[in-house]
Amino acid sequence: MDEFIQRLKQIEEKLNHVSDQMQELREAVGESSNEDSELPVRELYEHPWYTYKREELISGGNYTESKKKRNAAA
């Protein structure tokens, strides 16, 4: 029985800790929403192979043609 009560106290402590963290997060979000600063936008990942192929098409002048073909097929 003592072990059960001990486990319950540990769970209660963890819940209180999470509750405190959530409150801190709410306060931080509330403070930042009053500012007029822009949030950073995460750049999309492009595999190096596709970057290479795109640059190859652009340098060869075929990039616009491949776009037209894709648009025509759609």
N, C-alpha and C positions, 0 to 999 in steps of 0.2 A: 504493500500500500504506500509506503514511504517513497519507493521508487516512482510510482505513478504520480504522486504529488510533485515530486522533484521534476519529472518530465513536464508536467503541466506548467510549473513555474518557468522552466526554460522556454517553453512555447510562448508563454505570456511575455517574457522579456524580449523575445525575438519579434513578436507582434508590436510591442511598444517601440522597438527600434525602427521597424518598418514604418510605423505611423509617424514617428519623428522625421524620418527621411522624406516621407510624402509631404509633410507639412513644410519642410525646408524647400522642397521642390516647388510646391504651390507658391510660396513666398517669392522664390527666385523667378518663376514665370510671371508672377504678378508685377514684379519690379521691372523685368525686361520688356513687358508689353507696353509700359508707359514710355519707353524710349523709342525714338524714330530711327533706330539703326536697323539695317537690313541683315537678315540672317544669311549666312553663307550657303550657297547652293552647291550641292555635291555634284562633281563632274561624272558623267557616265563613263563606264569602263569600256574601252575598246581593245580587243586583243591585238597584239602587235602585228599579227599576220594581216588582219583587215586594215590596219593603218598603212602597212606597206602596200597592199594591193590598191587601196584608195589613192595613195600618193602616186603610185605607178600609173593608174588610169588618168589622174589629173595631169601628170607630166606628159603623158602620151596624147592628151587631147580627147580621150574616149570617155571621160567621166560624164559629160552631158549626154552623150549618146546612150550610155547604159541607163541613165535616169529616164530618158524618153522611152526606151524599150520597156522598162518596168512600168511606167505610167500607162503606156499603150496596152500592155497585157492586163492591167487591172481593170 
